[in-house]
Amino acid sequence: MSVLLGLLFLLTAASGTAVVLVRDPHRQIFAISANGVVLAILFTALQAPDVALSELTVGAVAVPLLFLVALMAVRAGRIEQANGEGNEK
């Protein structure tokens, strides 16, 4: 079991580092989601199923989805502004 935990800790560190090092916002959102899944697996291995389910729901689904919606809204605003449709009264 200790070998499995060691590998999961390394995988957690690698996925967290990937979140920081990825520069493309879309890829960063998917890296955040993957990090949430890895953390959920780690919490399951540490025998904390309630925390694992919370991490899976919030860290792997809800937060990345909110980031994706916000990113799409910002990009839609930039397109409207570039077309001259943004600030007309």
Backbone hydrogen bonds, N-H to C=O, Kabsch-Sander energy under -0.5 kcal/mol:
donor,donor_aa,acceptor,acceptor_aa,energy
5,L,1,M,-2.3
6,G,2,S,-2.2
7,L,3,V,-2.3
8,L,4,L,-2.4
9,F,5,L,-2.6
10,L,6,G,-2.1
11,L,7,L,-2.5
12,T,8,L,-2.4
13,A,9,F,-2.3
14,A,10,L,-2.4
15,S,11,L,-2.5
16,G,12,T,-2.3
17,T,13,A,-2.1
18,A,14,A,-2.1
19,V,15,S,-1.7
20,V,16,G,-1.4
21,L,17,T,-2.3
22,V,18,A,-2.0
28,Q,24,D,-2.4
29,I,25,P,-1.9
30,F,26,H,-1.7
31,A,27,R,-2.1
32,I,28,Q,-2.2
33,S,29,I,-2.0
34,A,30,F,-2.3
35,N,31,A,-2.3
36,G,32,I,-1.9
37,V,33,S,-1.9
38,V,34,A,-2.5
39,L,35,N,-2.4
40,A,36,G,-2.1
41,I,37,V,-2.2
42,L,38,V,-2.3
43,F,39,L,-2.7
44,T,40,A,-1.9
45,A,41,I,-2.2
46,L,42,L,-1.7
47,Q,44,T,-1.5
48,A,43,F,-2.5
52,A,48,A,-2.2
53,L,49,P,-2.4
54,S,50,D,-1.9
55,E,51,V,-2.6
56,L,52,A,-2.4
57,T,53,L,-2.3
58,V,54,S,-2.9
59,G,55,E,-1.4
60,A,55,E,-1.1
60,A,56,L,-0.5
62,A,57,T,-2.4
63,V,58,V,-2.6
65,L,61,V,-1.9
66,L,62,A,-2.3
67,F,63,V,-2.5
68,L,64,P,-2.4
69,V,65,L,-2.3
70,A,66,L,-2.4
71,L,67,F,-2.5
72,M,68,L,-2.2
73,A,69,V,-2.1
74,V,70,A,-2.2
75,R,71,L,-2.2
76,A,72,M,-2.2
77,G,73,A,-2.1
78,R,74,V,-2.0
79,I,75,R,-2.0
80,E,76,A,-2.2
81,Q,77,G,-2.3
82,A,78,R,-2.2
83,N,79,I,-1.7
84,G,80,E,-0.5
84,G,81,Q,-0.8
85,E,80,E,-2.5
86,G,80,E,-0.6
